[in-house]
Amino acid sequence: MKIRNKRLGPLVIADAKLRLAPGEVVEVATATPHMETALARGLVEKAGEDTPLGAPEPLEPVAVVPADYERLSAAEAIEYIDDEDDSEKLKGILRAEKRKTVLDALRKKLQEVSGGAAQ
């Protein structure tokens, strides 16, 4: 029987001594009690026999926030955003940013860069 981890994070099935990465498929001889519980809770699913073993390849590279960005004050971050024209880098910053004023400036810049602000 093959099972697939449906969680976004790693999953440990202690009694089977398994540590599954997100989306990883493994083959097991028999289901253990912890595996049965994970199946019942929807943490794993039975995979088809033709499903390849292992973890899937990442779909798209994750945009990385520049290392020095996190140290910037809100005013400096807004200035950095105004100078940036790479939409992928701006989207990466958007995922990590929490300051409201910076988020507003970031959304405005993303709209300009993507061509949404036609004047």
C-alpha positions as CSV (number, residue, x, y, z in Angstrom):
1,M,0.0,0.0,0.0
2,K,1.3,3.5,-0.9
3,I,0.4,6.6,1.2
4,R,0.9,10.3,0.6
5,N,1.3,13.1,3.1
6,K,-1.4,15.6,2.6
7,R,-0.1,18.1,5.1
8,L,1.7,21.3,4.2
9,G,4.5,20.4,6.7
10,P,6.3,17.2,7.6
11,L,4.4,14.3,9.2
12,V,5.9,11.8,11.6
13,I,4.3,8.4,12.0
14,A,6.1,7.1,15.1
15,D,5.1,3.5,15.2
16,A,6.2,3.0,11.5
17,K,9.4,5.1,12.0
18,L,8.4,7.3,9.1
19,R,9.0,11.1,8.5
20,L,7.1,12.2,5.4
21,A,7.9,15.5,3.7
22,P,4.9,17.5,2.3
23,G,3.4,15.5,-0.6
24,E,5.8,12.6,-0.2
25,V,4.7,9.1,-1.2
26,V,6.0,6.0,0.5
27,E,5.2,2.3,0.3
28,V,4.3,0.4,3.4
29,A,3.7,-3.3,3.9
30,T,0.9,-3.0,6.4
31,A,-0.9,-0.1,8.1
32,T,0.1,0.6,11.7
33,P,-2.3,2.0,14.3
34,H,-0.9,5.5,14.0
35,M,-1.1,5.2,10.2
36,E,-4.8,4.2,10.5
37,T,-5.4,7.2,12.7
38,A,-3.6,9.5,10.2
39,L,-5.7,8.1,7.4
40,A,-9.0,8.6,9.4
41,R,-8.0,12.2,10.2
42,G,-7.1,13.0,6.6
43,L,-3.4,13.7,7.3
44,V,-2.4,11.0,4.7
45,E,-4.2,9.4,1.8
46,K,-3.9,6.1,0.0
47,A,-2.0,6.7,-3.3
48,G,-2.5,4.7,-6.5
49,E,-0.1,1.9,-7.3
50,D,1.2,3.8,-10.3
51,T,2.2,6.9,-8.2
52,P,5.9,7.4,-8.1
53,L,7.6,7.2,-4.7
54,G,9.3,10.2,-3.1
55,A,8.6,13.8,-2.5
56,P,7.3,16.0,-5.4
57,E,9.4,18.7,-7.0
58,P,8.6,22.2,-5.9
59,L,6.3,23.9,-8.4
60,E,7.9,27.4,-8.3
61,P,10.9,28.9,-6.6
62,V,10.0,30.9,-3.5
63,A,10.8,34.6,-3.7
64,V,13.4,35.6,-1.2
65,V,13.3,38.8,0.8
66,P,16.7,40.6,0.7
67,A,18.7,40.0,3.8
68,D,19.1,43.6,4.8
69,Y,15.4,44.4,4.2
70,E,14.3,43.2,7.6
71,R,16.5,45.7,9.4
72,L,15.0,48.7,7.6
73,S,12.7,51.2,9.3
74,A,9.2,51.7,7.8
75,A,10.4,54.9,6.0
76,E,13.5,53.1,4.6
77,A,11.4,50.1,3.6
78,I,9.0,52.3,1.7
79,E,12.0,54.0,-0.1
80,Y,13.4,50.6,-0.9
81,I,10.1,49.5,-2.4
82,D,9.8,52.7,-4.5
83,D,13.2,51.9,-6.1
84,E,12.4,48.2,-6.7
85,D,10.9,47.2,-10.1
86,D,11.1,43.3,-9.9
87,S,7.5,42.1,-9.2
88,E,8.7,38.7,-7.9
89,K,10.9,40.3,-5.3
90,L,8.0,42.6,-4.4
91,K,5.7,39.7,-4.0
92,G,8.2,38.0,-1.7
93,I,8.4,41.1,0.4
94,L,4.6,41.2,0.5
95,R,4.4,37.7,2.0
96,A,6.8,38.7,4.9
97,E,5.8,42.3,5.6
98,K,3.5,43.1,8.5
99,R,3.7,47.0,8.8
100,K,0.5,48.6,7.5
101,T,2.1,51.7,6.0
102,V,4.7,49.6,4.2
103,L,2.0,47.1,3.0
104,D,0.0,50.0,1.5
105,A,3.1,51.3,-0.4
106,L,4.0,47.8,-1.5
107,R,0.5,47.1,-2.9
108,K,0.6,50.4,-4.7
109,K,4.0,49.6,-6.2
110,L,3.0,46.1,-7.2
111,Q,0.0,47.6,-9.1
112,E,2.3,50.0,-10.9
113,V,4.8,47.4,-11.8
114,S,2.2,44.9,-13.1
115,G,0.6,47.6,-15.3
116,G,-2.6,47.9,-13.3
117,A,-2.2,51.6,-12.8
118,A,-2.7,52.9,-16.3
119,Q,-3.0,56.7,-16.3
